[in-house]
Amino acid sequence: MTRRRTAVEIARAVRSRALSAVDVVDEAIAAAERLDPVLHFLDELDAAGARAAAMRLPPDGPLAGVPFLIKSRTPPDAPIIARLVAAGAVPIGWSTRARPGAQSLTFGWNGVDYTRNPWDLSRSPGGSTAGGAAAVAAGVVPLATGGDSGGSLRIPASFSGVIGFKGTYGRIPRPGGRPLGGLTTAGVIGADLDDVVLATSIASGPHRLDPTALPPWPPHGLDDFEHPSTTTDRALWLVGAQRRWRVAYRSTLGVCPAEGAVDRVVRQRLAAAAVEVVDVPLELAPTEEAWAALSDLDNGRGAEEAAARRARAVRDFNNTALADLFSEVDALVTPTTLTVAHGYDQHEESIVTGDPCWVFNVTGHPAVSVPVGRSEGLPVGAQVVAPHGADEVALAVARLLLVDLPLPPVR
């Protein structure tokens, strides 16, 4: 295998009858059975269910025959799953996530062993959407679902050399509706940016379980395009990619700095890309306490009134500071993680690597991580953040920074 087959390519081939959905799904199942004993990315494989779904699939959806993994413990009635399946995608099982009660969440656990990174089996693929990122990076499936409340899509995407997109808060509806804290956005990890955009657009829009979700995205929808597979080719953010975007760069947003090598890779990619880097002041309030209080509210644990008020003040302060920043630039770029992938066996350590991520769960801004190079042979990701609702801007800038990495050693 010299390159991964994208979801758009798979669906186009299934719709044209050049491939059968059953053959595609069988191939993914075989790859999962071969690689899971090495990478430990599966929580559970559903080979029989996947084959049955592929056999009865009408081969005409925008994701016809595309195999994908569901993050473990995702509610079965989650709108993102129902909508991807309605578009023709076929879930082949459930991927690992962080072990409950773990000191750090940037790992995956299948109940027996820790999930490994296909770039280096001594490293973690990140978390908490660990198994999905590892499987996508290794070419088992082109897409995997997850949720992002503190970087759970973007961190594993960065560690594993793939793409993770957290849309504006509410971009994809959630089965429990809008929680009190408002941190988590459902989303996808993929190996191809167009795949991620297409899957997000399919999953977007209000749902009976979450009627307060944002309107369907992109605004013109899939029906405005002659063929579903060309949606992203005609979307407004690709037309806008011809302009020279103005971006601000910060190597860190917290007290911990990015590793020098990670910072250099992102800076070098910015210098080579068709963007204008502008020096604009940005002072953000610390996020840790606010995130913890909002997470407690989201998870039904409750929060003291004073802590909730402080969290609201931090959210408001940072939203205002970012609004001022975005009045001067189109997007903000940071390293997605402060380090490259750490050891899979460091799970009992308190590891600070995802500081640039959780700021934007508190504020709800769209943020996408794309690979921009490597350090020590391991992927380095850049995070692109845009104003509320301007998901297409984040994606347009990310497309200019994106580097096509070679396939990892384990694939």
Helices and strands as residue ranges (DSSP letters): H 7-15, H 21-39, E 42-45, H 47-55, E 67-71, H 79-86, E 90-95, H 130-137, E 143-148, H 154-160, E 163-166, E 185-190, H 193-203, G 222-224, G 228-230, H 231-234, H 236-239, G 240-242, E 245-249, H 260-272, E 275-277, H 288-298, H 305-326, E 331-335, H 355-363, E 367-375, E 378-385, H 391-401
